[in-house]
């Protein structure tokens, strides 16, 4: 299950995000999303957990938990909507 983690501190890195979620089960991947121009954290990230039961427990326990001094916002990640900037009808 892919988990969205918001309200991350700018000091939180992939390793600390992974470590926080590994307390609740196996983690396949943990990544803090960075601005492509500045390289600075955008304040959110994603954690991929292979076991849905462990992932749901992690969501419940990590919602509102403090990581690097910030209360986390945690929920199941939603797939991106189709469309958006790259899929516009560009008529001129």
Secondary structure, 3 states (H helix, E strand, C coil): CEEEEECCCCCCCHHHHHHHHHCCCCCCEEEEEECCCCCCEEEEEEEECCCHHHHHHHHHHHCCCEECCEECEEEECCCCCCCCHHHCCCCC
